Amino acid sequence: MENSESIPNLEQYREAIDFCPAVKSFQTDYGSVYEKMSDGTFRRHKYDGTEYGSMEWTMFTDKEGDKDLQMAKVKLSMSEMTKRQIFFMIMEFDEDGNGKKMLSSRDEILDVNDDFDLLTFETDGENDPQMILQTPITFTPRIGYSVFELSRNGAEYHHGDLVSNIETEEK
């Protein structure tokens, strides 16, 4: 059983989701708009008017990281044919680059220092999973970074386009 002092309360979480310095929404190159919801998630409004519900994780990566995500996407699309499973985990790192902990929900992001990596694992279901990609990510939208969304259990994902505009709230 976890120590109840280590579990963030709702007030701590609401303070932590303001890590995106008053981000109200952001837009991608192809015109999709991601609107920040009151719980800190982002709801996607596709350029054609289609609206998608929020996923647990919305993260951003630079061009090098985007290449990793493209490779992961290809492996995911081939996983049924190759009988291999692909899954993701988010790891927080300390100042020295040592892994501190795996994150299982956004509620654990109380100290947003951008020292996070998206880890991609592959397994055949019989042997231990092998890490195949380690992609630096941030939870703060940045112009020119690509968007990657992941469901809480990692079963659903969306690899979005490059962030082209960020709208902030007046404080």
Protein Blocks (a to p, Z undefined) as FASTA:
>chain_A
ZZfklpccfklmmmmmmmpgoiabdcdfkopacdddfkopacdddfkopacdddfbdcdd
dfklmmmmmmmmmmmmmmmmnopacddddddddfkopafbdcfbfklmmbcghpacdddd
ddehlaccddfbdcdddfbdcehiacddddfkomaccdddddfbdcdddZZ
